[in-house]
């Protein structure tokens, strides 16, 4: 039976760090208020000449190195992003060029913060169907470019970064991607959106959010789909070793953990140092926990995300 195996993981964060104290100098907020409401201490911000594709390429190279593979092994690149370099061509094709790959295919997907989980679902299907053998899946964002830096309710929440997985087909059992579920409900667009777009307004726009409403939907929907993802594969939530959530807000992470009776130590949290990096947050957190020795080969892991749209999803993985 063909399975989608996670061969390598890599991530990258821009050098510039913007702390809560820094934000106190430019907007009406405090370090204490931000930490109390979000759990965030700092975020990374891309340099002026640093683009989403640049972050993606560095994360990709690190993932390839971790997998002990070369660019010639990759036959498909998928980039999950809401902040592409251009309207077109896709950021994935730009990454393809920067990596020196001239074969295979490349495309972007857009599901906001859930983009990486959506990407895992697509990659898993393509590997199992034989459409690809080795897939480079990247979540990369420069969210700082779509923030209203005068809106203290949103600009404190987000950061820039990239994370990458190398996923390969292999004939093994009970390893790799075991189950992935993705969902959406478009009726809540007005709760989390960007007020621009090429078709409607001809400009990029800025992020807008009604945070308390997003929180309520996120906790309920994330907990529900994680439980469904585990149970539909025949696994109990209590059997899972690690939970790697989308790093939106520490209060959301705590709310989901409480609803599912999770041990806090099982939940990987990087939101305090990375903030919300949208589609990049899940692979960033995964790489962080692998590098510090918590996640080990053979561990059973649940990944999840929730984003604008609304979109949400969960993926059960044996690393």
C-alpha positions in Angstrom: 0.0 0.0 0.0 1.4 3.4 -1.0 1.8 5.9 1.8 2.9 9.5 1.9 6.0 9.6 4.0 7.5 12.8 5.6 11.2 12.6 4.5 12.3 16.1 5.6 11.3 19.3 7.3 12.8 22.8 7.2 11.9 26.3 8.1 13.1 29.9 7.9 12.3 33.2 9.7 13.4 36.6 8.6 16.3 38.2 10.6 14.3 41.2 11.7 12.5 40.8 15.0 9.6 43.1 16.0 8.9 42.9 19.7 5.8 44.0 21.6 8.0 46.8 23.1 8.7 48.0 19.6 5.0 48.2 18.8 4.5 50.3 21.9 6.4 53.0 20.2 4.2 53.1 17.1 0.6 52.2 18.2 -1.6 52.5 21.3 -0.9 49.1 23.0 1.3 47.5 25.7 3.5 44.5 25.9 1.3 43.3 28.8 -2.0 43.6 26.8 -0.6 41.8 23.8 0.8 38.9 25.9 -2.4 38.6 27.9 -4.7 38.5 24.9 -2.6 36.5 22.5 0.5 35.0 24.2 2.7 36.7 21.6 6.0 38.3 22.6 7.5 39.0 19.2 7.2 38.3 15.5 9.7 38.2 12.5 9.2 40.7 9.7 10.7 40.3 6.2 13.2 42.9 5.0 12.1 45.4 2.3 13.8 43.4 -0.5 12.8 40.0 0.9 9.8 38.3 -0.7 7.6 35.3 0.0 9.5 33.2 -2.6 12.8 34.0 -0.8 11.5 32.7 2.5 10.1 29.7 0.8 13.4 28.8 -1.0 15.4 28.9 2.2 12.9 26.7 4.0 12.9 24.3 1.0 16.7 24.0 0.9 16.7 23.1 4.6 14.0 20.5 4.1 15.9 19.0 1.2 19.0 18.8 3.3 17.1 17.2 6.2 15.7 14.6 3.7 19.2 14.1 2.2 17.6 14.7 -1.2 18.5 17.0 -4.1 16.3 19.4 -6.2 16.4 16.8 -9.0 14.4 14.4 -6.9 11.5 16.8 -6.7 8.7 16.4 -9.3 6.1 18.7 -7.8 6.2 21.9 -5.8 3.1 23.2 -3.9 3.2 26.5 -2.2 0.5 27.5 0.3 0.4 31.2 0.6 -2.0 34.2 0.9 0.8 36.7 0.2 2.3 35.7 -3.2 5.1 37.6 -4.9 2.7 38.5 -7.8 -0.9 38.0 -8.8 0.7 35.7 -11.3 2.9 33.8 -12.0 2.5 31.5 -9.0 5.0 31.8 -6.2 5.6 28.0 -6.7 7.0 28.6 -10.2 9.2 31.4 -8.9 10.5 29.0 -6.2 11.0 26.3 -8.9 13.2 28.7 -10.9 15.2 29.9 -7.9 15.9 26.2 -7.0 17.1 25.5 -10.5 14.3 23.0 -11.2 13.2 22.8 -14.8 11.1 19.6 -14.7 7.9 18.5 -13.1 5.2 21.0 -12.1 4.5 23.8 -9.6 1.4 25.6 -8.4 0.0 27.7 -5.5 -3.0 27.0 -3.2 -4.9 29.6 -1.2 -6.7 28.6 1.9 -5.2 31.3 4.2 -4.0 29.8 7.5 -5.3 26.4 6.6 -3.3 26.3 3.3 -0.7 23.9 4.5 -3.2 21.3 5.7 -5.1 21.7 2.4 -1.7 21.2 0.7 -1.1 18.0 2.7 -4.4 16.7 1.5 -3.6 17.4 -2.1 0.0 16.1 -1.9 -1.2 12.9 -0.2 -3.8 12.3 -3.0 -1.2 12.9 -5.7 1.4 10.7 -4.1 -1.0 7.8 -3.6 -2.3 8.1 -7.2 1.2 8.0 -8.6 1.0 11.5 -10.1 4.1 12.4 -8.2 6.9 10.6 -6.3 8.5 13.4 -4.3 6.6 16.6 -3.4 8.0 19.8 -1.9 5.2 21.3 0.1 5.8 24.8 1.4 3.8 27.2 3.5 5.3 30.8 3.2 3.9 34.2 4.1 4.9 37.8 4.3 1.8 38.9 6.2 3.5 42.1 7.2 2.7 43.4 3.7 -1.1 43.1 4.1 -1.4 44.5 7.7 -2.8 47.8 8.7 -0.1 48.9 11.1 -2.4 51.5 12.6 -5.0 48.8 13.6 -3.8 47.5 17.0 -6.3 44.7 17.0 -4.7 42.9 14.0 -1.2 44.1 13.4 0.1 42.6 16.7 -1.0 39.1 15.7 0.9 38.3 12.6 4.5 37.6 11.4 6.4 36.4 8.4 8.1 33.0 7.9 8.2 29.8 5.9 8.1 26.1 6.5 8.5 23.1 4.2 7.9 19.4 4.1 9.4 16.8 1.7 6.7 14.2 1.1 7.4 11.0 -0.8 5.5 7.9 -1.8 6.6 4.6 -0.2 5.3 1.1 0.4 5.0 1.0 4.1 2.1 0.7 6.6 1.1 2.9 9.5 3.6 5.6 8.7 3.3 8.9 7.0 0.0 10.7 6.4 -2.7 8.5 7.9 -5.7 10.7 7.5 -6.5 14.3 6.4 -9.8 16.1 6.6 -10.5 19.6 5.2 -13.6 21.8 5.6 -14.8 25.3 4.7 -17.8 27.6 5.2 -17.9 30.7 3.2 -20.8 32.4 5.0 -18.4 34.0 7.6 -16.2 35.9 5.2 -16.9 39.2 6.9 -15.3 38.0 10.2 -11.8 37.6 8.7 -10.8 38.9 5.3 -8.6 41.3 3.3 -10.5 44.3 1.9 -9.0 44.2 -1.5 -8.3 42.1 -4.6 -7.5 42.5 -8.3 -11.1 41.7 -9.5 -13.1 43.7 -6.9 -10.9 46.6 -6.0 -7.7 46.5 -8.2 -5.5 46.9 -5.1 -4.1 44.4 -2.6 -6.0 45.6 0.5 -5.4 45.2 4.3 -6.4 42.5 6.7 -9.6 43.0 8.7 -10.9 40.8 11.5 -13.5 40.6 14.2 -11.4 38.6 16.6 -13.8 37.5 19.3 -16.1 35.9 16.7 -13.2 34.2 15.0 -12.1 32.8 18.3 -15.5 31.2 19.0 -15.6 29.5 15.6 -12.0 28.4 15.7 -12.1 26.6 19.0 -15.3 24.7 18.1 -14.4 23.8 14.6 -10.8 22.8 15.3 -11.7 20.6 18.2 -14.4 18.9 16.2 -12.3 18.2 13.1 -9.3 16.9 15.2 -11.6 14.5 16.9 -13.2 13.4 13.6 -9.8 13.0 11.9 -8.6 10.7 14.7 -11.7 8.7 15.2 -12.3 8.1 11.5 -8.9 6.5 11.3 -9.6 4.4 14.4 -7.4 6.3 16.8 -8.4 7.9 20.1 -7.3 11.5 20.9 -5.6 10.1 24.0 -3.4 7.9 21.8 -1.8 10.8 20.0 1.7 11.8 21.1 1.9 15.4 19.9 -0.5 18.1 18.6 1.0 20.7 16.2 -1.6 23.4 15.8 -1.8 26.5 13.6 -0.2 29.2 15.8 -3.0 31.8 15.7 -3.4 32.8 19.4 -2.4 31.1 22.6 -5.9 31.5 23.9 -7.2 29.4 20.9 -4.6 26.7 21.6 -5.6 26.6 25.2 -9.3 26.5 24.4 -8.9 23.6 22.0 -6.7 21.7 24.5 -9.3 22.2 27.2 -12.2 21.0 25.0 -10.3 17.9 24.0 -8.8 17.3 27.5 -5.3 17.5 26.1 -2.1 17.7 28.2 -0.6 21.2 27.8 2.8 19.6 27.3 1.6 17.7 24.3 0.6 20.9 22.4 3.5 22.4 20.5 3.3 26.2 20.8 5.6 28.7 19.1 3.1 31.6 18.9 5.1 33.6 21.6 8.1 33.8 19.3 6.7 33.5 15.8 3.2 35.0 16.2 0.7 33.9 13.5 2.5 33.1 10.3 -0.6 31.9 8.5 0.1 28.9 6.1 3.7 28.8 7.4 2.8 28.2 11.1 2.2 24.5 11.1 5.5 23.4 9.4 7.4 26.1 11.4 6.1 24.6 14.7 6.7 21.1 13.5 10.3 21.9 12.6 10.8 23.7 15.9 9.7 20.7 17.9 11.7 18.2 15.8 14.9 20.3 16.2 14.5 20.7 20.0 14.1 16.9 20.3 10.5 16.6 21.4 9.1 15.1 18.2 10.9 11.9 17.3 10.6 9.3 14.5 7.6 7.0 15.1 5.6 9.6 17.1 1.9 9.9 16.2 1.1 13.6 15.5 -2.0 15.6 14.8 -1.7 18.8 12.7 -4.5 21.3 12.5 -5.3 24.8 11.2 -8.1 27.3 10.9 -8.2 30.3 8.6 -10.2 33.0 6.8 -13.1 31.8 4.6 -13.6 30.1 7.0 -11.4 27.1 6.1 -10.1 24.5 8.5 -8.5 21.0 8.5 -6.6 18.4 10.4 -4.1 15.8 9.4 -3.0 12.7 11.4 0.7 11.8 10.7 3.1 9.0 11.9 6.5 10.7 11.7 
